[in-house]
């Protein structure tokens, strides 16, 4: 609790006790005695705050009140006297307010109001504008305000920032919004249920810098009037039902920095803009639409571009060589299109971190891409070593050749997806040197040879990573908002203002995503979930040999898929060390021996399959996770017995076995057919040599043998001759 002696500071003008662990009821705290306070912040504590705020009624000098993230307590309804204070700055977010505080109805000098992240219901409180004509910022985001957007009847020339994100607003945007709020700079209306077309009158908001309307139900096309928004730097219209093409006026005449049009129904080709020098975006996201034609080559001239996402469209043609000029590019996503040809050798952005080119029709060997522009091999490798490349996703293309050894020169690589191509050759041992690798998918290729045992050198540590880029901060407007306050509080209030209005530093988070098959299904991991996932998928290749014991020491791996290969030998008992494993698939191989009983110690395992191998003996005890696996996990192994299979171990006869110790010294294998064939041939040759030696040594047996052979030949000759004559007479 606050010390009681604090109430003796009767001349105290400012008090900040935020971000502590104070408790107690604010109404009975010493704060009620500090009548000279102009600035009071008690946010992020465990105070009990009466919903009426009557304890501050007599604080006539109070201008700034910040009480976020405390515990609101109800009060019996009592007539609350009009407060003596007139606030300029009010922030009461994260308080579970169900309605605006009563004292707000008596305020008429507010500049900043933040009531976000509460449970406020009812309609849009347009009366706040009527009572406070000087209001510049209103944040009502993340509440339950519903109904149509009812604007005040009179124009308000001071409001510059309006945030009503994540509410339940319905209907259309009033067409006179540009007249009521003519000087808006930031309009944030995402995550509502607003319908209809975007008003063309938005083009009259000449001061508009940021327009955020994602996750609504807007339809129609982008108004051509947007070309008049000469101050616009941030435009987000994603996740709506907008259609049509992209107007050329969208990028003409204003310095747009961030353009987000993803997840709509836009169609047609992206026009060849004749843009002016002021168009220099850092982020372009037009993914998940219906754009067609070739990739716009003019984007290769956008030297400041850091994020380019054109995935999930119908683009075709080759990878534009002009993209080699995107030196500042950090995120590229062209996946799920119909692009073809090879990836240009010159494409080596120095800051590239994430590359997604999956689900296209790219061809050619991988070494011809991501190699630097140096004239010598050493120069090229030096350039690659400087790459911050973390994700390389080339899955489901038509790439050929071998997996190149230069991959070791990308030490920051954490996700490598080469699934569904036509790579051949052995798995390069250089992969074992990628210490930060977390997801490796080489499935559905033509790889052969054995699994490198050095893969145990990979830590496969979970790592929380989210690629995000923030737009440049707009210049703080706090000076004009708090001009009526004492100079002593301007610096302090600037900090609070920026802290409680995140849209002032509004940016765009391009979350990393990865598609990876685990638990027999393909999942898309995005955002922080990518960092939690670790796994290896080598399925659907032609890998041979035994599974290395060392694979069992990948303690942090969550998924391991070695199915549909030609692996032999036993299942390593070291797999019992895979304490984080959730999915283990060894099906459709030639594995033999017993299933290690120690595997029942894998308490996180949810999918397990050893189906269609040559395994024998009893299945693991029906304990822990293994009590959840059904017959499909073991089918196709004729010599396996025990639950959940129908075959009882007491009734089965053991197959012929050779007591040959395996390399673990713990299992007996079935007869090795290769050894059987060789032993048969050797025995046959040995018998022939013994017969030849006996005939050579004993002349009597030799003469008898040759006489026997002569009689057999003569008998066969006359038998064939007699039957041939008889057959000829029958024909005649």
Steps between C-alpha positions, in 0.01 A plus 500: 500500500601861458656648815257719694759777537466563128178684580698772677649627172220748454691710242603205281419573135602175331509136611588188303475165683443290187644154433519384859311250714302738718167379631209644693198710418581827326202664675661446843859566394700817574445607136164645601676766711729626222277781376782683317571220258510588133647169383410159646599159364434180692479259206614136500449428869249297699296791632127470549344784306134597571310532175371851586847656554327722760819505711648758258194726485671781697833486316432824318848533349517149354580500128646156431354175635654165403365190673542212254512135594361493853199333659169676454250445783124568485325749723138545607331764288532839669455848361851607413569874523650672199879483514699818551778393264518545125730237351713535190639145490306190611614138462299222665570190290497139622254573781200291386284812479149422377420861420687831492557647850224736610735792553577501127161660438625808688829538314534757224873558458631151419772460239580128539261222604610136512231254611631206298501134608190519716149354477318817404170429325236709329530729202782722386539783760477796265413720801872500590561718195208728578622563854870523415549701186878496552522119501795386290531130576233243582585134549202268551665190356429151630162558659148383418360815342234398251254636249565748221770762518309808618708809440441836670281740310756781497850502346792451737818651372736389779461122501803342333509141626197272527538133594193276519675172429338167593146598590163396361426792273259425216366665188681738271744780561310832489580678174539831686787371717748716313289804583457416869868411550678691224844499664532136602854369472448146633179302451504146638176301457626141464321189628141616482209398276480812289355439154451677171742694289780719626368857464657696220489800734801353681702656221416840651689426823816674391666456840447124515829319562381157613184319393444156650177318402593128506278214614167653405252423224574780256412430137539673169820649367763735637378856434701694242474795738773339711739657253430833670628380839831678468604430862413129516789278606313197642209322329361168623187363329571131561249227582198657333297422190641769274519422129605646169849611408758727655450862390809670369415802710572294811874556469508832322581820677541400865772332709331168582730289718282201587240347267303199626226362274515130592208259529253671269354420159714726282543378143685579180858598441686745718548797267834635397490811713660818375576593857676810619801516728284557808376138482757304697323235708678277746220240522270364228262216579254398227481132594193277492317667211430408139764706322625351174754570229869544559668638807530879476858572405480860620505373858865418446570873495365554852835521674347556846278189484552271800190277481342368180219246520315402182414143598176312433420664168513386138823662387690320226817539304855522627661649805570863396869569477418856607437364851877461529508872572300466825807538719305577819248218469462296818184297430392355166192283452404395146360161597184340361520647150584356157849641464747302291856504376809526713570734786750765384852461632512871569221487760701551817351778716751566773236524776272217389373294796200308370445363149178319407483372141307179559217359290617635167664339198859617535758279331873452489757414765509677833867607476411756234305702752613682815860512382634857498611712215872469564724396217665225700364216706664645809326835451166328456546294814604805699181676396289203603672479838374849574138403436258523788288241315284310749229344282544345156174348376521351150255215555284356223685621192690313227853568620758239402858401571653441839460695821805729481778498752513881507198487731752487784591859419161619623563449874187684611267263311237361736229376261581307181205370299583316176202263498341380178778569250721271293822521695721193487822379647590456864410726788802732527690476826537880488146524637639379830688828537184715503493544878182711501293263285159427655289365212641282221266365231657304212203271440359393162824515305731238349768500767690178564774373724501489877384749759802699626570416862644849547146640507526458875719812496189707432350635819147548363434749776163674507554864428232767514542718195257735336599703202348842527567839356366819644415803300674823578354682795302806420605813680351517848198728524513530875630856498186638343282281718634616834573863426279604789707303752799606701836453328617277783258223391545515123798263490339253736169506317674447167625165630156398625332613181725288281463205737122497500448575133676220309359618168732798527774249417270288294678239294445188300588158637591257222483179696720216387317184393600144425307203360623174651355150510472341843256266668401375153364842404636816345491797736578867448695648788518877517615770735649375824377145427778467243754533778344221701510246215801279433511200270660286228311355203698270268203294385423383146857465378725201427710505814666173600700356785433506870358785700798656681502459875594866524158615379370394839698777666303785337335570834313814393342376180118493477447311175699230319378343175714235327214315332482368141870426460706180486650511846607172659611373837337551840339804652770659719424476869653846533170637370387482861706819551269702272318647799337782301385288206134534403495320165717200404437332162722208388241327282555344154862395542680166544570532871526178697547378854293597801351838581710631790286475815670813634291711260216501753701769680409749223221675687450778244450265206159539339553340154701180454526271198726207416251348253612293201844387610645159597481550874443204731430423861254662740378857467593745781297485819169685487621767740507881491477627142530151351163420648345740248644351179274269300568214261584733208825595674628139468326349197699337220744325737399129482718393793389770744264387772320634802246775557361686315566240228273196471795257507571357844868458586436160670365349176759619252797285397822690477637529147835355415753728654874538481655589828712774357558785739416839361713803548320577824551151644138474615278358217504185281424563133294285264691298232687738276396390150817635346713280723274203422545539123878532527528196724288296255724591206816420695363160606396416141843586361667300776297187412593529132867534586487189726336292222759617247785414738367146565464427126851626438657281769306169442520375135240224553234750621604734219438232231168403663393868513577562133332169401190610695502836323535330158204268566282796611587699187430200268167426670389863476600512130294197396209608721483835328546342151223240548253754632579746221427235231177396668391864521580552128286199393204628703516836324503335153 
